[in-house]
Amino acid sequence: MRWTNFVYEFKSQKERRILRLTHNSHHTEEEIAAELDWVNFLIQQGVPASQPLLSKSGRLTERYPVEDSYFVATVFEYAPGHFIDSSNPQEWNQQFFQALGRTMGRMHGATKTIATCT
């Protein structure tokens, strides 16, 4: 299996952060920038998501060349929580799927407003 992203947790100024590295064979820097624009839009619309953070140079993405390719680094606020245990009926249950459906519905509703604005 080939991973799309390498994801790491780190601390910056005593805050937990998430570093995501993506090889350009999976997504270009432009594609990732578009994704981050969408995430920021969803957050502005009240959809809960991890906020993408600016680098020290004021960018949402940073490109790191490796031979004839590159990795794109992005950093996000840390979202509290844990991985859902699909074998645990206390977590993998109707309430979980209802909450997931509500969030996806909010994402869909917010994104539909883009189509009506253009």
N, C-alpha and C positions, 0 to 999 in steps of 0.2 A: 504494500500500500504506500502511496506517495502522499505525504502531508501537504496541505495547501499553505498552512501557516505554522510557524514556530511561536509559541506563546510562553512568556515568562512573567513572573511577578517580581517586582522590585520596590524599593522605597526611595522616594525623592522628597526631601524636606519633611521627613517623618510621615509622609502619606504613602499608602499602598497604591501602586500603579501597575498597569498591565502593558507590557511591551509585546508587540506583534511584529514578526518579521515574515515577509512574503516574498518568495522568489518571483521574478518577472515571467518565468515560464508558466506561472499560474494566473497572475494578474499583473497588468502594467501599473506603473505609478499613476497614470491618468485614470484607470479604472478604480483604483483604491481611493483617489481623491474624490471621484464621483460618489463612491460609497460613503465616504465620510461627510460629504455635503448632505447626502440623504439622511444619515444618522443625525446630523445637527438639525436638519429640518424637522425630523420626527420629534426631537427633544423640544424644539420651539413650539410644536403642536401639542405638547403635554404627554407624549408617549414616553414611558420610562425606558431609558437606554443609557449605556455607559458613554459619558462625554468624551469625545476625542480631544486630546490636549495638544497645544502648540509646542514645538521643539524650542530650544534656546534661540534658534534663528527665526522663530516666528512662523514656522510652517507646520502643517498637519502631517506631512510626509517628509521623510528624508531618504535619499537614495544612496546606497552603499555599493559601489562597483565591485564585482568579483570576476576577474578574467574578462570574458566577453558577455557577461550578464550582470545582473544586479539584484540586490534585495531592497525592499522598501520597508522602512521602519515606521510604525505608528504607535502612539501611546494613548492609553485610555484611563479614565478614572476607574478605580477598583469598584466593582459592584459586589456588595456583600451577598452572601448566600452559599450554597453548596450544590454539588452535582446531585441530581435526582437519582435515587436508587430504584430502578425499574422493577426490582424484585421485592420491594417493600410496599405493601398495599396502603401503608400510612402516608406514602408520598405519591406513588403512581396510582392515582385514583381520579374519580370524576371531578373533584374540586380542582385538581391540578390542571386537567384538560379544559375545564371551564375558564380558569384564569388565563391559560395559554390562549384560548380562543378569543377572550376579551382583548388581550393585548394585540393579537394578530388583527382583530377587527379594527382596533384603534389605528394600527399601522396602515391598514388598507384604506380606512376612511380619510386619514391625513394625506396619504399619497394620492387619492382621487382628487383632492383639492388642487394638486399641481396641474392635473390635466385640464381642469376648468379655468385655471389662471393663465394658461398659455394660449 
